[in-house]
Amino acid sequence: MHNNRNWSLLLTFSCATLLSACALSSKVPVNTIYQSQQCAIGDSQLIFLDSPGQIQDFLASTDGHQLSSKALGKKVEGKDGGSQPDQTFTYPAEGRAIAVAWGERPNGGYRLELEAQEADIVEDTLSLPVKFLAPEAGKVTTQQLTSPCIVIAVDSKDGYERVQAGELISWTPGNEY
């Protein structure tokens, strides 16, 4: 009888622990707004772009430095009223965009890619599914400094205070300590 009570307590504790862990974890949709091998950002960092205007300014600051770019959605109007034909995006209605910059790299072949269409929120940290890709060993690459980046739309600003992409971790605006 005593053994059954111990098993019952252990099972109850295990279920409660599992349920609390599930309550602390969730997923949020993400997608690529823009990516480039040349973003003219010297340091590895996360940059929070909390409005379409901030994304527009970020894209304008990388214009003219691009080796290749990819973007999805609607056309971005340039500061002078002109359009930037290969730079388009859809801004998340309730969320934010986050630029992940890998900093200066010694040559071509370095790039960032989104690995999944959902990011995990565990406790207070949003983990962006970004893959940091280096050139293959022995592969011929351009002998030019590059600075890869990717801008990711996150469908929510809620549920997290920190953001992580690979080794990069940053507090969200207003939550710096």
N, CA, C and O of each residue as an XYZ file, in Angstrom:
708
protein
N       0.832     -1.198      0.000
C       0.000      0.000      0.000
C       0.870      1.253      0.000
O       0.589      2.217     -0.711
N       1.921      1.225      0.800
C       2.820      2.358      0.891
C       3.517      2.603     -0.455
O       3.736      3.750     -0.846
N       3.864      1.516     -1.159
C       4.513      1.606     -2.471
C       3.598      2.267     -3.502
O       4.054      3.079     -4.307
N       2.296      1.919     -3.480
C       1.342      2.507     -4.414
C       1.206      4.007     -4.195
O       1.055      4.767     -5.152
N       1.259      4.428     -2.949
C       1.135      5.857     -2.624
C       2.355      6.610     -3.162
O       2.215      7.707     -3.702
N       3.554      6.026     -3.015
C       4.760      6.661     -3.537
C       4.686      6.804     -5.058
O       5.037      7.846     -5.612
N       4.222      5.738     -5.727
C       4.096      5.799     -7.187
C       3.069      6.851     -7.585
O       3.264      7.576     -8.561
N       1.991      6.934     -6.841
C       0.946      7.911     -7.126
C       1.489      9.334     -6.977
O       1.231     10.193     -7.820
N       2.237      9.576     -5.910
C       2.844     10.894     -5.704
C       3.853     11.213     -6.802
O       3.889     12.335     -7.306
N       4.662     10.242     -7.171
C       5.651     10.441     -8.224
C       4.967     10.750     -9.552
O       5.408     11.641    -10.279
N       3.907     10.035     -9.875
C       3.171     10.262    -11.113
C       2.526     11.650    -11.103
O       2.581     12.356    -12.110
N       1.925     12.047     -9.999
C       1.317     13.364     -9.880
C       2.358     14.461    -10.041
O       2.124     15.433    -10.759
N       3.501     14.320     -9.385
C       4.580     15.302     -9.483
C       5.110     15.382    -10.915
O       5.357     16.477    -11.420
N       5.286     14.238    -11.570
C       5.789     14.202    -12.952
C       4.825     14.891    -13.901
O       5.249     15.661    -14.763
N       3.539     14.627    -13.754
C       2.536     15.263    -14.613
C       2.504     16.775    -14.390
O       2.414     17.540    -15.350
N       2.576     17.203    -13.145
C       2.572     18.630    -12.832
C       3.808     19.316    -13.420
O       3.714     20.421    -13.954
N       4.949     18.666    -13.320
C       6.187     19.214    -13.882
C       6.082     19.322    -15.397
O       6.464     20.339    -15.975
N       5.571     18.287    -16.036
C       5.405     18.300    -17.482
C       4.448     19.395    -17.920
O       4.726     20.102    -18.889
N       3.342     19.550    -17.237
C       2.370     20.582    -17.576
C       2.939     21.975    -17.378
O       2.684     22.863    -18.192
N       3.702     22.185    -16.317
C       4.284     23.508    -16.094
C       5.340     23.807    -17.139
O       5.479     24.957    -17.554
N       6.090     22.803    -17.575
C       7.092     23.018    -18.630
C       6.397     23.385    -19.933
O       6.886     24.244    -20.666
N       5.270     22.753    -20.237
C       4.530     23.076    -21.451
C       3.968     24.495    -21.387
O       3.918     25.191    -22.401
N       3.550     24.921    -20.210
C       2.997     26.257    -20.050
C       4.066     27.320    -20.254
O       3.737     28.448    -20.621
N       5.333     26.997    -20.028
C       6.412     27.958    -20.165
C       6.991     27.971    -21.571
O       7.916     28.733    -21.849
N       6.466     27.147    -22.450
C       7.001     27.022    -23.798
C       5.887     27.234    -24.811
O       4.775     26.736    -24.632
N       6.187     27.979    -25.885
C       5.209     28.167    -26.957
C       5.952     28.432    -28.261
O       7.177     28.547    -28.280
N       5.205     28.526    -29.330
C       5.784     28.782    -30.650
C       5.128     30.017    -31.244
O       3.974     30.329    -30.947
N       5.888     30.724    -32.098
C       5.377     31.907    -32.779
C       5.832     31.836    -34.243
O       6.986     31.504    -34.515
N       4.925     32.149    -35.192
C       5.306     32.125    -36.605
C       6.379     33.182    -36.924
O       6.357     34.293    -36.393
N       7.314     32.804    -37.802
C       8.369     33.715    -38.271
C       8.546     33.504    -39.779
O       8.244     32.430    -40.300
N       9.036     34.531    -40.471
C       9.382     34.373    -41.875
C      10.455     35.384    -42.255
O      10.658     36.388    -41.571
N      11.129     35.102    -43.347
C      12.195     35.963    -43.826
C      11.616     37.154    -44.566
O      10.814     36.997    -45.487
N      12.030     38.355    -44.155
C      11.668     39.573    -44.864
C      12.757     39.902    -45.885
O      12.467     40.336    -47.000
N      14.011     39.688    -45.490
C      15.143     40.125    -46.312
C      16.380     39.371    -45.869
O      16.523     39.054    -44.689
N      17.271     39.080    -46.794
C      18.569     38.537    -46.421
C      19.590     38.966    -47.454
O      19.265     39.153    -48.627
N      20.826     39.121    -47.010
C      21.889     39.563    -47.899
C      23.229     39.088    -47.362
O      23.374     38.835    -46.166
N      24.203     38.970    -48.247
C      25.569     38.663    -47.831
C      26.349     39.934    -47.519
O      27.473     39.866    -47.022
N      25.760     41.091    -47.808
C      26.490     42.337    -47.620
C      25.565     43.380    -47.010
O      24.844     44.075    -47.726
N      25.588     43.487    -45.681
C      24.699     44.423    -44.991
C      25.433     45.614    -44.380
O      24.806     46.484    -43.775
N      26.754     45.660    -44.535
C      27.554     46.783    -44.028
C      27.409     46.967    -42.520
O      27.357     48.096    -42.032
N      27.344     45.859    -41.784
C      27.276     45.896    -40.323
C      28.496     45.153    -39.808
O      28.627     43.947    -40.020
N      29.394     45.868    -39.132
C      30.681     45.313    -38.739
C      30.655     44.325    -37.591
O      31.516     43.449    -37.520
N      29.686     44.443    -36.684
C      29.646     43.593    -35.493
C      28.466     42.629    -35.558
O      27.433     42.947    -36.147
N      28.618     41.462    -34.958
C      27.511     40.522    -34.819
C      26.543     41.097    -33.797
O      26.940     41.471    -32.693
N      25.264     41.164    -34.175
C      24.274     41.754    -33.270
C      22.859     41.460    -33.730
O      22.629     41.031    -34.861
N      21.910     41.700    -32.825
C      20.488     41.661    -33.127
C      19.999     43.100    -33.154
O      20.331     43.886    -32.267
N      19.213     43.451    -34.165
C      18.699     44.810    -34.304
C      17.182     44.721    -34.365
O      16.635     44.030    -35.224
N      16.497     45.415    -33.458
C      15.039     45.375    -33.396
C      14.467     46.469    -34.291
O      14.806     47.644    -34.151
N      13.597     46.065    -35.209
C      12.970     46.967    -36.164
C      11.473     46.939    -35.873
O      10.752     46.074    -36.371
N      11.011     47.893    -35.062
C       9.648     47.830    -34.537
C       8.619     48.622    -35.333
O       7.534     48.908    -34.826
N       8.946     48.979    -36.573
C       7.966     49.645    -37.431
C       8.382     49.446    -38.883
O       9.548     49.174    -39.169
N       7.425     49.584    -39.797
C       7.795     49.497    -41.215
C       8.846     50.537    -41.599
O       9.707     50.266    -42.436
N       8.783     51.729    -40.991
C       9.772     52.770    -41.276
C      11.177     52.357    -40.872
O      12.140     52.660    -41.576
N      11.306     51.660    -39.730
C      12.629     51.195    -39.310
C      13.168     50.127    -40.250
O      14.370     50.083    -40.511
N      12.289     49.261    -40.765
C      12.729     48.269    -41.751
C      13.178     48.982    -43.020
O      14.214     48.651    -43.597
N      12.395     49.955    -43.443
C      12.718     50.714    -44.641
C      14.087     51.384    -44.496
O      14.902     51.335    -45.417
N      14.338     52.003    -43.352
C      15.633     52.643    -43.111
C      16.767     51.624    -43.108
O      17.841     51.882    -43.651
N      16.526     50.461    -42.493
C      17.539     49.407    -42.464
C      17.865     48.940    -43.883
O      19.035     48.819    -44.246
N      16.827     48.676    -44.686
C      17.040     48.227    -46.059
C      17.771     49.289    -46.871
O      18.643     48.970    -47.679
N      17.411     50.554    -46.655
C      18.083     51.640    -47.376
C      19.560     51.707    -46.996
O      20.401     52.008    -47.842
N      19.884     51.428    -45.729
C      21.283     51.492    -45.291
C      22.119     50.370    -45.891
O      23.340     50.498    -45.986
N      21.479     49.260    -46.303
C      22.226     48.165    -46.918
C      22.251     48.286    -48.434
O      23.036     47.602    -49.091
N      21.401     49.149    -49.006
C      21.327     49.296    -50.458
C      22.676     49.763    -50.999
O      23.310     50.650    -50.428
N      23.101     49.169    -52.088
C      24.384     49.525    -52.676
C      25.521     48.688    -52.132
O      26.641     48.764    -52.636
N      25.249     47.877    -51.092
C      26.271     47.013    -50.507
C      25.966     45.547    -50.788
O      26.651     44.665    -50.271
N      24.944     45.275    -51.603
C      24.440     43.920    -51.734
C      25.175     43.096    -52.772
O      25.484     43.584    -53.859
N      25.451     41.861    -52.438
C      25.901     40.875    -53.416
C      24.700     40.080    -53.890
O      24.575     39.784    -55.078
N      23.817     39.733    -52.966
C      22.566     39.058    -53.310
C      21.560     39.379    -52.220
O      21.930     39.589    -51.065
N      20.293     39.417    -52.587
C      19.263     39.684    -51.586
C      18.012     38.900    -51.923
O      17.791     38.501    -53.067
N      17.189     38.685    -50.890
C      15.936     37.959    -51.064
C      14.915     38.642    -50.163
O      15.209     38.923    -49.001
N      13.739     38.908    -50.674
C      12.704     39.533    -49.858
C      11.344     39.089    -50.363
O      11.200     38.686    -51.518
N      10.355     39.165    -49.497
C       9.019     38.695    -49.810
C       7.990     39.756    -49.469
O       8.230     40.572    -48.579
N       6.843     39.771    -50.152
C       5.727     40.607    -49.749
C       5.449     41.769    -50.672
O       5.347     41.580    -51.885
N       5.321     42.983    -50.122
C       4.950     44.149    -50.919
C       6.136     45.104    -51.094
O       7.118     45.031    -50.356
N       6.030     45.985    -52.067
C       7.119     46.891    -52.415
C       7.374     47.919    -51.308
O       6.432     48.418    -50.692
N       8.634     48.228    -51.062
C       9.039     49.252    -50.098
C       9.294     50.532    -50.880
O      10.010     50.519    -51.882
N       8.720     51.618    -50.432
C       8.976     52.896    -51.087
C      10.257     53.497    -50.528
O      10.474     53.498    -49.317
N      11.101     54.007    -51.414
C      12.357     54.634    -51.003
C      12.120     55.988    -50.352
O      11.030     56.548    -50.467
N      13.135     56.525    -49.665
C      13.020     57.809    -48.974
C      12.690     58.952    -49.934
O      11.999     59.901    -49.563
N      13.191     58.855    -51.179
C      12.953     59.918    -52.145
C      11.660     59.709    -52.925
O      11.416     60.404    -53.912
N      10.832     58.765    -52.497
C       9.574     58.491    -53.178
C       9.714     57.427    -54.250
O       8.712     56.887    -54.719
N      10.937     57.117    -54.645
C      11.177     56.068    -55.632
C      11.078     54.711    -54.972
O      11.082     54.598    -53.746
N      10.991     53.696    -55.786
C      10.908     52.354    -55.218
C      12.238     51.647    -55.355
O      13.066     51.996    -56.197
N      12.425     50.663    -54.524
C      13.599     49.805    -54.563
C      13.087     48.458    -55.038
O      12.599     47.679    -54.219
N      13.178     48.145    -56.342
C      12.444     47.020    -56.917
C      12.745     45.653    -56.331
O      11.847     44.812    -56.292
N      13.979     45.382    -55.865
C      14.247     44.040    -55.346
C      14.097     43.968    -53.836
O      14.425     42.944    -53.238
N      13.614     45.018    -53.211
C      13.451     45.026    -51.760
C      11.976     45.180    -51.416
O      11.428     46.280    -51.493
N      11.339     44.086    -51.038
C       9.929     44.097    -50.682
C       9.751     43.344    -49.370
O      10.574     42.495    -49.029
N       8.687     43.645    -48.633
C       8.466     42.933    -47.375
C       7.018     43.040    -46.940
O       6.279     43.912    -47.398
N       6.628     42.154    -46.061
C       5.339     42.216    -45.388
C       5.631     42.362    -43.910
O       6.252     41.484    -43.310
N       5.191     43.465    -43.311
C       5.462     43.703    -41.896
C       4.413     42.976    -41.055
O       3.226     43.029    -41.374
N       4.834     42.298    -39.986
C       3.860     41.580    -39.146
C       2.929     42.552    -38.418
O       3.398     43.490    -37.773
N       1.623     42.338    -38.513
C       0.631     43.257    -37.953
C       0.773     43.437    -36.444
O       0.668     44.561    -35.952
N       1.007     42.369    -35.706
C       1.072     42.433    -34.245
C       2.483     42.189    -33.714
O       2.665     42.082    -32.502
N       3.457     42.100    -34.565
C       4.781     41.705    -34.119
C       5.847     42.732    -34.379
O       5.619     43.940    -34.315
N       7.018     42.216    -34.674
C       8.182     43.051    -34.939
C       9.074     42.332    -35.929
O       8.874     41.157    -36.236
N      10.037     43.042    -36.410
C      11.063     42.433    -37.252
C      12.381     42.512    -36.501
O      12.633     43.468    -35.768
N      13.209     41.514    -36.685
C      14.507     41.465    -36.014
C      15.563     41.155    -37.061
O      15.483     40.150    -37.767
N      16.560     42.040    -37.151
C      17.694     41.796    -38.048
C      18.757     41.047    -37.261
O      19.125     41.447    -36.157
N      19.244     39.962    -37.836
C      20.346     39.195    -37.264
C      21.551     39.477    -38.160
O      21.568     39.086    -39.327
N      22.552     40.154    -37.611
C      23.755     40.487    -38.368
C      24.911     39.638    -37.852
O      25.117     39.541    -36.643
N      25.663     39.026    -38.757
C      26.772     38.156    -38.385
C      28.081     38.918    -38.318
O      29.114     38.329    -38.002
N      28.068     40.190    -38.602
C      29.291     40.990    -38.543
C      30.166     40.753    -39.755
O      29.780     40.059    -40.697
N      31.345     41.339    -39.716
C      32.262     41.247    -40.847
C      32.888     39.864    -40.942
O      33.398     39.335    -39.955
N      32.845     39.284    -42.136
C      33.426     37.973    -42.424
C      34.580     38.169    -43.417
O      34.563     39.128    -44.189
N      35.580     37.279    -43.411
C      36.788     37.504    -44.209
C      36.622     37.323    -45.717
O      37.454     37.804    -46.488
N      35.551     36.630    -46.155
C      35.361     36.416    -47.589
C      33.911     36.022    -47.850
O      33.093     35.985    -46.931
N      33.599     35.726    -49.120
C      32.249     35.332    -49.495
C      31.915     33.925    -49.010
O      32.771     33.209    -48.489
N      30.662     33.549    -49.191
C      30.227     32.209    -48.823
C      29.553     32.131    -47.473
O      28.922     31.120    -47.166
N      29.665     33.170    -46.648
C      28.988     33.189    -45.357
C      27.565     33.685    -45.579
O      27.341     34.644    -46.317
N      26.598     33.019    -44.928
C      25.218     33.456    -45.059
C      24.388     32.990    -43.867
O      24.785     32.103    -43.111
N      23.233     33.611    -43.727
C      22.285     33.264    -42.671
C      20.996     32.799    -43.333
O      20.548     33.391    -44.315
N      20.401     31.738    -42.796
C      19.143     31.223    -43.323
C      18.183     30.909    -42.187
O      18.595     30.500    -41.102
N      16.908     31.105    -42.450
C      15.864     30.719    -41.513
C      15.612     29.227    -41.693
O      15.314     28.777    -42.799
N      15.730     28.455    -40.607
C      15.594     26.988    -40.683
C      14.166     26.490    -40.546
O      13.864     25.372    -40.964
N      13.281     27.293    -39.971
C      11.907     26.852    -39.722
C      10.969     28.050    -39.804
O      11.415     29.197    -39.786
N       9.685     27.783    -39.892
C       8.679     28.841    -39.975
C       8.075     29.174    -38.614
O       7.123     29.949    -38.520
N       8.640     28.578    -37.555
C       8.214     28.879    -36.189
C       9.442     29.037    -35.305
O      10.448     28.348    -35.474
N       9.332     29.965    -34.355
C      10.383     30.146    -33.358
C       9.838     29.694    -32.008
O       8.643     29.820    -31.743
N      10.707     29.172    -31.163
C      10.310     28.738    -29.820
C      10.445     29.875    -28.832
O      11.413     30.636    -28.860
N       9.454     29.980    -27.952
C       9.560     30.868    -26.794
C       9.601     29.951    -25.581
O       8.631     29.255    -25.283
N      10.730     29.957    -24.886
C      10.891     29.152    -23.682
C      11.192     30.114    -22.547
O      12.158     30.876    -22.587
N      10.339     30.058    -21.538
C      10.377     30.997    -20.421
C      10.312     32.408    -20.982
O       9.263     32.787    -21.503
N      11.364     33.206    -20.909
C      11.301     34.589    -21.390
C      12.145     34.828    -22.636
O      12.408     35.979    -22.984
N      12.580     33.749    -23.326
C      13.498     33.887    -24.455
C      12.900     33.352    -25.752
O      12.457     32.206    -25.826
N      12.898     34.214    -26.776
C      12.514     33.829    -28.123
C      13.760     33.320    -28.827
O      14.733     34.062    -28.961
N      13.753     32.068    -29.281
C      14.898     31.478    -29.987
C      14.590     31.442    -31.474
O      13.771     30.646    -31.933
N      15.257     32.315    -32.222
C      15.049     32.368    -33.668
C      15.772     31.200    -34.336
O      16.934     30.940    -34.025
N      15.103     30.495    -35.248
C      15.716     29.339    -35.906
C      16.621     29.764    -37.072
O      16.323     29.482    -38.233
N      17.714     30.436    -36.754
C      18.640     30.937    -37.771
C      19.841     30.005    -37.861
O      20.427     29.620    -36.849
N      20.191     29.655    -39.081
C      21.352     28.815    -39.332
C      22.482     29.715    -39.834
O      22.310     30.446    -40.810
N      23.634     29.662    -39.168
C      24.818     30.426    -39.540
C      25.678     29.505    -40.417
O      26.236     28.525    -39.923
N      25.783     29.815    -41.706
C      26.460     28.943    -42.659
C      27.776     29.550    -43.132
O      27.807     30.689    -43.596
N      28.844     28.801    -43.017
C      30.175     29.212    -43.486
C      30.447     28.507    -44.812
O      29.826     27.487    -45.110
N      31.372     29.045    -45.611
C      31.689     28.373    -46.880
C      32.298     26.993    -46.637
O      32.957     26.761    -45.624
N      32.069     26.096    -47.571
C      32.628     24.752    -47.473
C      34.150     24.832    -47.556
O      34.697     25.659    -48.286
N      34.820     23.976    -46.811
C      36.281     23.933    -46.842
C      36.751     23.627    -48.262
O      36.237     22.714    -48.908
N      37.716     24.385    -48.738
C      38.283     24.173    -50.059
C      37.483     24.782    -51.195
O      37.923     24.748    -52.344
N      36.325     25.336    -50.900
C      35.491     25.938    -51.942
C      36.033     27.321    -52.297
O      36.446     28.075    -51.415
N      36.030     27.651    -53.582
C      36.480     28.963    -54.040
C      35.411     29.995    -53.664
O      34.231     29.807    -53.959
N      35.828     31.074    -53.018
C      34.908     32.137    -52.620
C      35.465     33.480    -53.067
O      36.637     33.591    -53.428
N      34.615     34.493    -53.041
C      35.096     35.840    -53.356
C      36.063     36.285    -52.274
O      35.868     35.988    -51.095
N      37.083     36.983    -52.670
C      38.061     37.493    -51.702
C      37.705     38.926    -51.380
O      38.418     39.863    -51.738
N      36.586     39.075    -50.698
C      36.048     40.374    -50.339
C      35.396     40.241    -48.967
O      34.735     39.242    -48.682
N      35.582     41.244    -48.127
C      34.903     41.222    -46.830
C      33.400     41.247    -47.054
O      32.901     41.986    -47.902
N      32.685     40.435    -46.289
C      31.226     40.417    -46.369
C      30.652     40.617    -44.967
O      31.362     40.477    -43.971
N      29.381     40.941    -44.901
C      28.704     41.100    -43.603
C      27.259     40.628    -43.756
O      26.353     41.437    -43.956
N      27.048     39.311    -43.662
C      25.715     38.756    -43.894
C      24.709     39.146    -42.809
O      25.047     39.329    -41.640
N      23.454     39.266    -43.256
C      22.371     39.525    -42.309
C      21.090     38.913    -42.852
O      20.985     38.578    -44.032
N      20.126     38.778    -41.959
C      18.785     38.322    -42.319
C      17.813     39.111    -41.444
O      18.066     39.311    -40.256
N      16.706     39.557    -42.027
C      15.657     40.250    -41.277
C      14.470     39.298    -41.212
O      13.980     38.808    -42.229
N      14.026     39.054    -39.983
C      12.975     38.066    -39.728
C      11.751     38.751    -39.141
O      11.860     39.514    -38.181
N      10.584     38.476    -39.719
C       9.316     38.951    -39.167
C       8.874     37.964    -38.100
O       8.814     36.758    -38.341
N       8.563     38.487    -36.914
C       8.071     37.674    -35.795
C       6.641     38.132    -35.534
O       6.405     39.324    -35.337
N       5.685     37.208    -35.530
C       4.273     37.574    -35.456
C       3.796     38.052    -34.090
O       2.604     38.312    -33.923
N       4.680     38.175    -33.114
C       4.258     38.626    -31.789
C       5.385     39.372    -31.087
O       6.561     39.050    -31.252
N       5.001     40.378    -30.297
C       5.952     41.066    -29.412
C       5.793     40.557    -27.980
O       6.570     40.929    -27.100
N       4.807     39.721    -27.746
C       4.460     39.285    -26.393
C       5.064     37.930    -26.065
O       5.329     37.120    -26.954
N       5.278     37.693    -24.769
C       5.694     36.386    -24.291
C       7.194     36.204    -24.158
O       7.644     35.132    -23.755
N       7.979     37.217    -24.485
C       9.433     37.096    -24.359
C      10.065     38.457    -24.056
O       9.562     39.504    -24.463
N      11.174     38.405    -23.334
C      11.931     39.614    -22.995
C      13.322     39.596    -23.613
O      13.983     40.631    -23.709
N      13.765     38.402    -24.036
C      15.076     38.266    -24.674
C      14.903     37.542    -26.000
O      13.944     36.798    -26.207
N      15.858     37.780    -26.891
C      15.862     37.106    -28.189
C      17.230     36.472    -28.376
O      18.256     37.069    -28.049
N      17.234     35.252    -28.908
C      18.479     34.533    -29.158
C      18.479     34.027    -30.597
O      17.477     33.509    -31.090
N      19.622     34.189    -31.258
C      19.855     33.604    -32.583
C      21.283     33.084    -32.549
O      22.227     33.873    -32.561
N      21.452     31.781    -32.507
C      22.798     31.212    -32.356
C      23.402     31.670    -31.033
O      22.791     31.517    -29.975
N      24.595     32.228    -31.100
C      25.291     32.724    -29.901
C      24.852     34.131    -29.501
O      25.202     34.602    -28.419
N      24.089     34.808    -30.362
C      23.665     36.179    -30.094
C      22.436     36.185    -29.193
O      21.452     35.499    -29.471
N      22.496     36.957    -28.118
C      21.365     37.108    -27.199
C      21.232     38.584    -26.875
O      22.228     39.260    -26.618
N      19.998     39.088    -26.885
C      19.774     40.490    -26.574
C      18.435     40.663    -25.872
O      17.487     39.924    -26.136
N      18.365     41.641    -24.978
C      17.106     42.015    -24.348
C      16.280     42.760    -25.375
O      16.838     43.483    -26.200
N      14.963     42.604    -25.349
C      14.098     43.361    -26.242
C      14.033     44.808    -25.749
O      14.268     45.066    -24.569
N      13.714     45.765    -26.647
C      13.633     47.166    -26.224
C      12.660     47.334    -25.050
O      11.552     46.797    -25.068
N      13.083     48.070    -24.056
C      12.283     48.286    -22.852
C      12.532     47.256    -21.770
O      12.045     47.424    -20.652
N      13.272     46.195    -22.059
C      13.560     45.153    -21.073
C      15.030     45.048    -20.760
O      15.461     44.059    -20.168
N      15.826     46.056    -21.145
C      17.268     46.004    -20.878
C      17.515     46.085    -19.373
O      16.825     46.815    -18.662
N      18.496     45.334    -18.901
C      18.829     45.358    -17.476
C      20.236     45.826    -17.290
O      20.712     45.917    -16.158
